[in-house]
Amino acid sequence: FSGEKSSAEYLVIEADVIPGNTHVSIPLARVPKRIAANGREVPFSLQANGLVQFVLPEMPAKLGHLELKTVLEKTEGWGEGGGWKPAKFLPLDEQGVFENGYTRYRGEFDWTGQKELMVSLFSADPVLVAVNGHPATAVVPANATAAHVDLTGLAVPGHNRFEVLYENTGRTNFGLGNWVRKGVKTAALVVNNAPGTAIPQWRFHKSSMPSTAPAEALPAFDDSAWRTVGIGNVDEFNGYRGWGWYRASLKVSAEHIAQGRTALYFEMVDDNAIVFVNGRRLGSHEGWSEPFTLDAKALLHIGDNTIAIAVENTDGPGGVVKPVTLTSAMIGEPVAKWELADRLEGQRQNWATTPGDGWKSVALPEAVPERTASVRWYRTEFALPKPQINGYIAPWKLKVDAGGEAQIYLNGRMIGRYSDRGPQTDFYMPECWLNFGGKPNIVTISLRDGMKAASLNSLTVDPYAEYTIRRIPISIYY
């Protein structure tokens, strides 16, 4: 009950009710003669406990449904736009970029026949890549921090342009994820490449800090009493600050040696690592979130090889968290003239409110296109007559059905992020950002490929029925 007005003859109570029948019980000091709701008399009963009970009749909420059947579409092409500034291979926050969302990178390289370019990331975020203005295939394994870009048919002898569209999808609300750095760590040609050989299983044992010549690293060391573990955090490291050993046997063939597959690529070791091959120290790395590569050519031999890693955990979970792979992916010099622009061109030019030229009309659902490795923008409008419809006040939502990953704007303000992986499809539109009384509302969506090719199937505007209310005066006469 939102308020009361009373006199000697009657009592008026204003009640906020939802659509449907509303059962009301009121403790009254006196038995009323009659009760009216919204000017219409309603029957009531007096219970033994003194409660007066009655039912407010259903008043259907005809709130409306808007289906947005036509939109305007525009593709943000590679090599377009401005806002570029010199950049370094550093986390985005160290370069003055703090917001979630898209960052564009670009650089140049001279091509002499390499098959692959590797983009290393500070965290496992999605990227799209283009070479000389043409979309490229970027293979990013699940939860990996490196994208392998196939240069076949795209790179030309001599000078080439290279672009990356990186999306910072955000951080966890709490825990170690809060400390994850964001952005492109490096982008460089792979000098030689061949399929990698992963090490799927390890033997693990907690220990003290390793000596300069640890017995645990020797091939003859007996690790049969150690626990067998796979890739990922191990329970013994959760909350443990100290050292542990990982050991595995890796079979190297003459073909591996001939193809140059003699580099060990570590996707993630949490926190610090000292690596040994066949009892001899290969190298070390500090930092739990960054991949690293060590060239083991001088220490490997044909046949069985012992790989041992002494891992130091400084806090929280730890271990060999992501795969260790024997590969020939030796990274060359980074691409040159590295630059970044801290947003999409459509954001920079504010297409959400000032669209400019180049848009075409598309009926929904649109035909599912081929994957484009680019961003498409959509714009459409709708109008709401007034805040109250048939006496009801309702919050409004935009329902999206699309393939791909999207950012959604209402009248120039971002209201959410959509993914075809789910689960969210409904997006609340705050009343303070909505226009009423026939003034148009502009919905703008930036959409890229996701699990499915980027395509917009439907957009609808509806009230939240479960949160709709109507204020009704209840008059109690004595």
N, C-alpha and C positions, 0 to 999 in steps of 0.2 A: 504494500500500500504506500502510495507516494505522498498522501496528504489527507487531511480531514477538515471539513467545514461543518459546523453544527449550529442548531438553534433549539429552542424549546419544543418545536414541532417536528423537525426532521433532521436526519444526519446524512451527509453526502460524503462518500468515500470514492476516491479515484483509484482504480485498479489497472495495472498493466497485465494484460492477458495475452496468451499465444493463441493461434487459430485452433478451433475445435471447442468441445464442451469444457467448461471450467467449473469445477466443483468448489464451492465456497463454504467455509464454516466461520462464523463470527460469534464470539461471546458478547451478548448484549445484556445490559442491566434491566431493560424493559422489553416486553414482547411487542414487536411492531404490528401495526395494522396492515401494512402492505409494503412490498419492496419492488422497486423498478430498476432495470438496468438499461442504460442508454435510452431512457424514456419509455421503455416497454415493461409492463408489469410481469413479474415472474413469481411462480408459486414457491412457498417456503415451508419448512417444517421446524418444529421446536423439539429438540432432543431432551432426554431426561437430565443430562448434565448441564442444561442451560444453553447449549449451542444452537444458534439459528443456522440452518443449512439450506442451501438452494443451488441451482445450477444456472450459470450464465449460458444462454443458448449459443450454439455455434454460429459464428459469423464468417462465412468463407472469405479467405484472403486471396482475392484475385490480383496477384501482384505482377503478373506478366512474365514473359520469357522472350529474350531477344537472341536470335540466331544471326550471327554476322556472316553472311554468305559470300561477300566479295571483299577482297583486300587489295592493297597496292603492294607491289613487290619490287625490290631492287637488290642487286648483288653487289657486295663490296669486293671489288677486284683486287688481285695482287698487284703490287707495284704502284698503287694509287695513294693519294693523300699526303698529308704533311704532318707536322708536329714532331719531326725526328730530331734527336740530339745525340751527340757522341755517348757511347756506353762502354762499359767494361764487363768482363765476365765475373760479376759479383752479384750477391743477392740483391733483389729489387729494393729492399729497405735501405741498403747502403747507397742506392742511387736515387733516393727521394721518391720512390713509388711505394705507397703503403696500402692502397686500397685493393680489395679483391676485384677480380674481373680480368679483362684482356690486356695484354701487352704485346705490341708488335716489335719484332726484331728484324734486322737485315744486315747483310754483310756481303763480301765478295771473296772469290777464290779462283785460283788458276788450276785448270783441270788437265791432268796428264794421263787419264785413263783409269783413275780409281773408280771402283764400283760402288762405293758407299761413303756416306758422310754421317758422322755420329753427333747427335745433339745430347749432351749430358745435362740433366736437370738437378736442381737442389732438392726437389721433392717430386713425388709421382703425380704430376698434373698433366692434363691433356695438351697436345700440341698439334697444329696443322703446319704443313711445310710446303713451300713452292721453290722451284729452281727455274730461273729465267722467266718468271711470271706464270709457269705451268705447275699445277698441283702435283706433288710428289707423294709416293707411298712411304709413309713413316710408320714402321713397325715398332709398337711400344708394348712389350709384354705387360701383363697385369701387375699393377703395383710396382712397376720398374721405373727407374730414374734415368733411363737412356732411350732415345729414339734412334733407330737405324734407318737412314734415308737411302733408298735405292736411286742411284744416279743414272741408271740405264735409260737411254733415249732422251734424257733431259739435259745433261751437261754437254758442253761443246769444248773442243780444244781451245785453250787460252782462257780468256776472262769470262766469269759467270757471276750471276746475281743469285743470292740465297736469302729467303725470308722465312721467318717462323712466327706463327700466331700462337701465343702461349696464354693459357687461361689459369689464373690463380683461383682455385676453387675454394680457398679459405683454409682455416685451421680448425682443429678440434676445440671444443669449449673449455676443456681442461686437460691436464696431464702433459706428457712429453710432447704431444703434437703441437702444443702452443709455441714450441721453440723451433719448429721446422722452418728453414729458410726457403725462400721462393725465388723462382726465375730460372734462366738458362745459365748453367755453370760453364759450359764451353760448347763450341761447335767447330768441328775439325774433320778434315778428310781422313778416312781410314786408309793407311798405307797399304795394307793387305788384309784380306778377309776371307774366312772359310767358316763352315758351320762349327759352332762351339760344342765342347763336350762337358756337360755339367757333372758335378760331384753330388750325387743325391743323398748319400748317407755318410755319417761321421760317427766316431766314438768320442765320448765326452767325459771329462773328469775335472772336478774342481781342484785347484792347487794353490800354492803360494806363488809369489813373483818368480818368474823363470830366471835361471842363472845365465851366464854368458854362453855356456855350452850345455844346454839342458839335455838330459838323457831322454826325455819324452819326445824329442824331435828325431831321434835316431831310428832308422828302419828296423833295427833288431829289438827295439823296445817292445815289451809284452803289454799290450793294451786290452787283452781279452777280458779283464775284469771291469773295464769301463762300460758305461751305458751307451747303447746305440741310439742316435738321435738323427732327425732329419733337418731340413732347413726351417728356421724359425727360432723364436725365443724359447729358452729352456727354463723349466721351473726352478732349477737350482740357482739361476741368476736373478730371479725376481726378488728385488729388494736386497740383493747381496752385493757388497762392494769388495771386489777382489778379482782374482785370476782364475781362469779355467783353460783347459787344453781341448782342442779339437784335432783328431787325427783321421786320415783317410788314405786309401791306396788308389792311385790313379795310373791306369795302364796307358802308356804312350807307344804308338806304333811308328814304324818307319815313315808311313804316310803323313802322320802328324808332323814329324820333323821336316819332311820334304815340303810340306805346305806352309811351314812356318808357324804352325799352331803350337806355340811355346809360351804364350802369355797367359797368366792367371788373372782373370777379371773378377773382382769382388764387388758385387752390387751393393752390399751393406753388411758391415761388421759393427756391432754395437758393444763397447764404445771404441776401444783402441786395439790394434792388432800387431803382433810380430809374427812374420811368416817364415817357415823353414821348409826347404825341399831337400829330402834325402839327408837330413841331419845338419844341413848348412843353412845359415841365415840368408834369406832372400831379400827381405826388406821389411818396413813397418809402415803403419798409417795411424794417424790420430783423427778422431772425429767420427761420430756414430752414424751420420746421415748421408755421407758422401761415398759414391762408388770410387774404386781405384784399380789400377792395373799395374802388375809387376811382371817384367820380362824374366822368365825362368829358363831361357834357352841354355845358359851355361851350366845349369844344375840338373836338368832333366836327362834321362837316358831311355833308350828303347826298352820296353818291359814295364814292370811294376815300379812305381815311384811313391814315396811316402811324403804326403803333404801334411804338415803340422802347423797349427795356428794357436799361439798363446793369446787369449782374449782377456782384456781388462775391462771389467764393468764398473763404472763409477757411480751409477745410480739407476734405480728402476729396473726394467727388464734388460736383457742383453743376450749376446751370442752371435753366431753366424746367422743373421736374420734373413738374408736373401742369397740366391744361388752364387756359387763359385764355379767359374767356367774356364776350361782350357780353350783358348781361342787364338786366332792370329790377328785380332783387332787391335793392332798397334796404332795409336792415335798420332797423327801428324800435327803440323802447325795449325793453330786456330785460324778461322776465316778472318779476313782483314776488314778494315773500315766498319767495325761493329757499331750499330746504332740501335736506339729503341724509341718507340712512341708509346706513351703510357695509356693508350686507349684505342678503341676502334675508330676508324675514320668517321663512321656514322655517329659515334659519341662525340668526337671532336667537333663535328659540324652541327651537332644537336639535331639529328634527323627526327628525333622524337617530337620536336615542336616546330622545326623549320626544315621541311623535307627537301626542298630544292627540286631539281629536275631528274629525269631518268627513271621514273617509276612506271610500271605497267600494271594493268588491272588483271587480277587472277580470281577465278571462281573457286570456292571451296566445296569439296576437298580437291586439292590440286593433284595432278598426276605425279606419282612418285618419281623423282628424277634420279639420274645417276649420282653417285657420290662426287662432290665437287671440291672438297677440301677448301672451301671458302665460306664466307658468312653471307647469308641472305637476310635482308630486312623486310618486315611487313608492317603496314599501317592500315588502320581502319578506324571508323568513328561510330559512336552510338550516342543516343540521347535518353535521359531519364526525365519524365515530366516534372516531378516534384518529390521532395523527401518523403511525404506521406502519400500512400496509394490506398484508396478506399478506407482511410482511417488508420491504416497500419504503417508502422515504421519498420523498415527492414534493412539489415546490412546486405551489401551486394558482393557477388563474387564473379570472377572471370574463370570460365572452365576452358582448359586448353587440351587439345588432342593433336599431337604432332610426332613426327619422327625427328630424332636429334636432340641437341642440347640448346636451350634457349634462355635469354634474359628478357624479362617482360617489364614494360614501362606503361604507366598510366599518367597521361598529361605531363610527360617528361620526367616522372619520378619512378624509379625502379621499385616494383612490388614483389619480385620473386624470381627464382631460377627454376626452370623446368628441365626435366630429364626424361627421356623415353625409357630409362631404367626404372622409373617410378620412385616412390609411390604417389607423390603429390601431383594432382591435376587441377585442383581448385585454388584460386588465389584471391584473397580478400582485398577489396578495393576500399581503402579508408574513406569515410564520408568527407573528411577535410580535404581530400584530393579529388573528389568527384564534383562534377558540375550537374546542377539540377535545373528544372524549369525550361527544358528544351535546348540548353546550351550544349554544344557537342563535347563529348569526351573522346580523347585520342588514345588508342592502344597501339603501341609500337613494340615489335618483337624482333630481336636479333637471333638468328637460328643457324646452327652449324651441324654437320654430321655427328651422330652419336652411335648408338648400337645399330640404328637404322639410318638410312639416308635422310638428310634434312628435307622435310616436307610438312606443310601445315594442312591438317585435315579438317579441323573445325574449331570455332570460337563461339562460345555462348555466354550471355550475361543473365544471371539468375539471382534471386534473393536467397539468403540462407533461411529456409523455412523454419528450421529449428530455433532460430534466434529472432524471429519476427514477433513483434508485439503490437497490441492496440490498447490505447488508454480508454477505459470505459467508466463513466460516472455511475455509481450505485447509490440510489436514493432510498433511504429507510424512513418510512413515515410512521409517526406515533398517533 
